[in-house]
């Protein structure tokens, strides 16, 4: 039994003992000991002379290291040093200072109301007015009131104008041109009241010729502003002047050419005045008892319509402001450019249509 145990233990020791030593570094000289290595740098020509074909693994490893180093160079290119001129440029960059609120020019919004209808010269008139309004610095809102519907031509003109606009419609079944215009302007007034639009309101007739400077003058208005208007009369190029007489910016009288027996309290047309929109929807600011009924009426003729409307905006000339260099400049011209009604010559109309064959 003891012999069996001794043999068993000897077998265990023999099983754990290696047949030969795996560490041959001290007994066997290195095959590459005679190679001229300098650190990690490998001279491929010398390796080929000493070892011949045995150096293929080393050559492959060197090439792979060179390829890896080239990829690393492509992934992270070296950052060049900043040149002296570039450093001077960076140092010379301007310093952005904060904007002072006092340097910002606050302009009043202009609310320009234009009544239009589909007719032969509508596109010409609208484009002419657009060229003027585009030169006016913002903010400006153009309210275009059309009758009896939004025509495709007008929509295309407004969309291509580049002006902020609102296109409204008077769709009432009317035949009288005066009532149509009153409906259009009243719809614009209701729109301003409903949305509490704040700005200076002017009824810009599309048939009038305007100076861009006039709209900048309107921004000076506190409550109600007025200016002279030149009107072309007849075919002999005669002009009449209608508008205020001023002493400084104070209105003291009126230029008028009225021959009607009914005298107007304020002898000016819609092209000759503008007013603060808050008069329409803020009665507490202006203490105007009639502020709830400021609309146009179609009954007035010979300029009475405009005069009655102005009477609801101001009490007298003391609440008006004379513009256009103390009422000395003409900035609006009224030309009658509408073509006459075209009729067929006598005998050109047939009572019956010819039968077509």
Secondary structure by P-SEA (a helix, b strand, c coil): caaaaaaaaaaaaaaacccccccccccccccccccccccccccaaaaaacccccaaaaaaaaaaaaaaaaaaaaaccccccccaaaaaaaaacccccccccccbbbbcbbbbbbbbccccaaaaaaaaaaaaaaaccccbbbbbbbcccccaaaaaaaaacccbbbbbbbccccccaaaaaaaaaaaaaaaaaaaccccbbbbccccbbbbaaaaaaaaaccccccbbbbbbccccbbbbbbccccccccccccccccccccccccccccccccccccccccccccccccccccccccccccaaaaaaaaaaaccccccccccccccccccbbbbcccccccccccccccccccccc
